[in-house]
Amino acid sequence: MVENVTPTIKDNMREPIKASEIDPKFKYQLTKMHGAEKLLKCFQCGTCTSDCPVARYSDSYRPRTILHMARLGLKERVLKSDTLWLCAACFTCTDRCPQDVEVASVIRVLRNLAAEEGFFPAVFKDQCASVLESGYAFKIPELRIKKRETLGLPSLPKGNPESIKKSLKGVNFMKHMKNKGESPAKQ
Amino acid sequence: MNPLPNSKYLIFLGCAIPYRVSAYEISSRKVLVKLGVELIEMPEFNCCGLPLDPVSHETMMILAARNLALAEQQSLNILTLCPGCAGSLKKVNKILKEDKTLREQINGHLKESGLEFKGTIEAKHLLQVLKEDVGIDNIKKAVVKPLTMLKVAEHNGCHILRPKEYIGFDDPEDPQTLKALVEATGATCLDYIDETECCGAPSVGVSDKVALQLAKDKLSHVKQVDAQALITICPFCHIMYDTNELRIEKMFNEVYGIPVLHYPQLLGLALGMTPEELAFSELRVSAKKLLEQVNEGAK
């Protein structure tokens, strides 16, 4: 079976906790970020995990645990964990959370922070490179573009890479796009 | 109230559809034109932003806002075929209309390329346009070949329904729109276990195991009620069930053979279009048997 989980990031959700690894202000850093404002309302009921389709088949992905670890201040562990990347963004947890925590958005905020530090699956780098080159997240093969005509479809609008690059040049994440070809998921 | 016309839209294709799901585009265009919805091509657009949201929310918002700003220049609302694109555009549209600080922040980035988000248009998914603008009664009236011989199952997928706060045109727990649209063709729409469950597509590439297991569950539940086809409205869900069906059958040692139709393909048949016009040949799982049943039933 194919398992493309970034292999260099260790699953570290279940190791014993040392006081020295706790960042007590991490939760306040998170609640200032768009989407994670309501993190502190979480009362650990577990609705998110019990209704999560991914948690059903993954033995490590548990949204409740991730939120708990984030609140405890286990910043490094959460951000370096590959389980963070299993969320399918179905938003079931967000819609069913009795505390309106927007669980999926908190997960996204954590992923964004992990990505800023260089921890993210390589597939995102490919997609970002494609957007910067063509405007599309997937490289649409020339053959497909030409085939549109024979299928009776209007020609595909050209993306505007120069304009897109200008819009995105101030974004922090773009710093990872300078060293193309280098594995981003390194520890 | 939205002052812009609701029978004329800019069509937003996104990336996945031109990349590998042309049957959805072909059938959607045919059906919409037949039902009196005029489609205008966007002179320029880019990725909706959703694929990059996990790594950079800011990038996602800028990309979505770019598309909205480009559409604003045309003074037309957007129609998307992909619920992921609809979700991304709707969400960013709502956030930037309501949150002045974020709007200024994103516009600061857009200014670099001479664009500005003003918040003057709406984005809608195909399903919403069919329900709200064309109307289910009008679709029923347009049906010339009722598909009463068919019993099918529908799959909404997640992003057409959730998060409710941003999408909110149907009930995410018990959605009715797609069911009503399927039944408007004359077909019976069957209930089955876990109808609103995720297809797993976003987990492909991170954990194929989890993704394919979710898709397998869906196919099993649909088979359980003897559905003749599964009806989707999302390019990613379609890839999970149609493109990957054979792979899932091999992996789990099961046989499904369930054709997966894009909703406009089903509707197109009821509107009297041919399988050729609706690009049935692009489907990976053959719909031959289903089409024979349609032909026999129509005699």
Chai-1 contact restraints between the chains, C-beta under 6 A:
chainA,res_idxA,chainB,res_idxB,connection_type,confidence,min_distance_angstrom,max_distance_angstrom,comment,restraint_id
A,M1,B,K209,contact,1.0,0.0,6.0,A-B,restraint_1
A,V2,B,D208,contact,1.0,0.0,6.0,A-B,restraint_2
A,N4,B,G205,contact,1.0,0.0,6.0,A-B,restraint_3
A,V5,B,S207,contact,1.0,0.0,6.0,A-B,restraint_4
A,P53,B,E197,contact,1.0,0.0,6.0,A-B,restraint_5
A,P53,B,C198,contact,1.0,0.0,6.0,A-B,restraint_6
A,P53,B,L214,contact,1.0,0.0,6.0,A-B,restraint_7
A,V54,B,V210,contact,1.0,0.0,6.0,A-B,restraint_8
A,Y57,B,V210,contact,1.0,0.0,6.0,A-B,restraint_9
A,Y57,B,Q213,contact,1.0,0.0,6.0,A-B,restraint_10
A,S58,B,V210,contact,1.0,0.0,6.0,A-B,restraint_11
A,W85,B,V206,contact,1.0,0.0,6.0,A-B,restraint_12
A,L86,B,V206,contact,1.0,0.0,6.0,A-B,restraint_13
A,L86,B,S207,contact,1.0,0.0,6.0,A-B,restraint_14
A,A88,B,C198,contact,1.0,0.0,6.0,A-B,restraint_15
A,A88,B,P202,contact,1.0,0.0,6.0,A-B,restraint_16
A,A88,B,S203,contact,1.0,0.0,6.0,A-B,restraint_17
A,A89,B,P202,contact,1.0,0.0,6.0,A-B,restraint_18
A,C90,B,C158,contact,1.0,0.0,6.0,A-B,restraint_19
A,C90,B,C198,contact,1.0,0.0,6.0,A-B,restraint_20
A,F91,B,R162,contact,1.0,0.0,6.0,A-B,restraint_21
A,F91,B,P163,contact,1.0,0.0,6.0,A-B,restraint_22
A,T94,B,P163,contact,1.0,0.0,6.0,A-B,restraint_23
A,D95,B,R162,contact,1.0,0.0,6.0,A-B,restraint_24
A,D95,B,P163,contact,1.0,0.0,6.0,A-B,restraint_25
A,D95,B,K164,contact,1.0,0.0,6.0,A-B,restraint_26
A,D95,B,P172,contact,1.0,0.0,6.0,A-B,restraint_27
A,R111,B,P54,contact,1.0,0.0,6.0,A-B,restraint_28
A,N112,B,S56,contact,1.0,0.0,6.0,A-B,restraint_29
A,N112,B,H57,contact,1.0,0.0,6.0,A-B,restraint_30
A,A115,B,V55,contact,1.0,0.0,6.0,A-B,restraint_31
A,F120,B,V55,contact,1.0,0.0,6.0,A-B,restraint_32
A,P121,B,V206,contact,1.0,0.0,6.0,A-B,restraint_33
A,V123,B,G205,contact,1.0,0.0,6.0,A-B,restraint_34
A,F124,B,V55,contact,1.0,0.0,6.0,A-B,restraint_35
A,Q127,B,P51,contact,1.0,0.0,6.0,A-B,restraint_36
A,C128,B,L52,contact,1.0,0.0,6.0,A-B,restraint_37
A,V131,B,C47,contact,1.0,0.0,6.0,A-B,restraint_38
A,G135,B,N46,contact,1.0,0.0,6.0,A-B,restraint_39
A,Y136,B,C15,contact,1.0,0.0,6.0,A-B,restraint_40
A,Y136,B,C47,contact,1.0,0.0,6.0,A-B,restraint_41
A,A137,B,C15,contact,1.0,0.0,6.0,A-B,restraint_42
A,A137,B,C47,contact,1.0,0.0,6.0,A-B,restraint_43
A,A137,B,P51,contact,1.0,0.0,6.0,A-B,restraint_44
A,F138,B,C15,contact,1.0,0.0,6.0,A-B,restraint_45
A,F138,B,Y19,contact,1.0,0.0,6.0,A-B,restraint_46
A,I140,B,P18,contact,1.0,0.0,6.0,A-B,restraint_47
A,I140,B,Y19,contact,1.0,0.0,6.0,A-B,restraint_48
A,L151,B,S22,contact,1.0,0.0,6.0,A-B,restraint_49
A,P154,B,E41,contact,1.0,0.0,6.0,A-B,restraint_50
A,L156,B,P18,contact,1.0,0.0,6.0,A-B,restraint_51
A,P157,B,M42,contact,1.0,0.0,6.0,A-B,restraint_52
A,P157,B,P43,contact,1.0,0.0,6.0,A-B,restraint_53
A,P157,B,E44,contact,1.0,0.0,6.0,A-B,restraint_54
A,P157,B,F45,contact,1.0,0.0,6.0,A-B,restraint_55
A,G159,B,N46,contact,1.0,0.0,6.0,A-B,restraint_56
A,N160,B,E44,contact,1.0,0.0,6.0,A-B,restraint_57
A,S163,B,S113,contact,1.0,0.0,6.0,A-B,restraint_58
A,I164,B,N46,contact,1.0,0.0,6.0,A-B,restraint_59
A,K166,B,E112,contact,1.0,0.0,6.0,A-B,restraint_60
A,K166,B,S113,contact,1.0,0.0,6.0,A-B,restraint_61
A,S167,B,I62,contact,1.0,0.0,6.0,A-B,restraint_62
A,S167,B,R66,contact,1.0,0.0,6.0,A-B,restraint_63
A,S167,B,H109,contact,1.0,0.0,6.0,A-B,restraint_64
A,S167,B,L110,contact,1.0,0.0,6.0,A-B,restraint_65
A,S167,B,E112,contact,1.0,0.0,6.0,A-B,restraint_66
A,S167,B,S113,contact,1.0,0.0,6.0,A-B,restraint_67
A,G170,B,H109,contact,1.0,0.0,6.0,A-B,restraint_68
A,V171,B,E58,contact,1.0,0.0,6.0,A-B,restraint_69
A,V171,B,T59,contact,1.0,0.0,6.0,A-B,restraint_70
A,F173,B,V55,contact,1.0,0.0,6.0,A-B,restraint_71
A,F173,B,S56,contact,1.0,0.0,6.0,A-B,restraint_72
A,F173,B,T59,contact,1.0,0.0,6.0,A-B,restraint_73
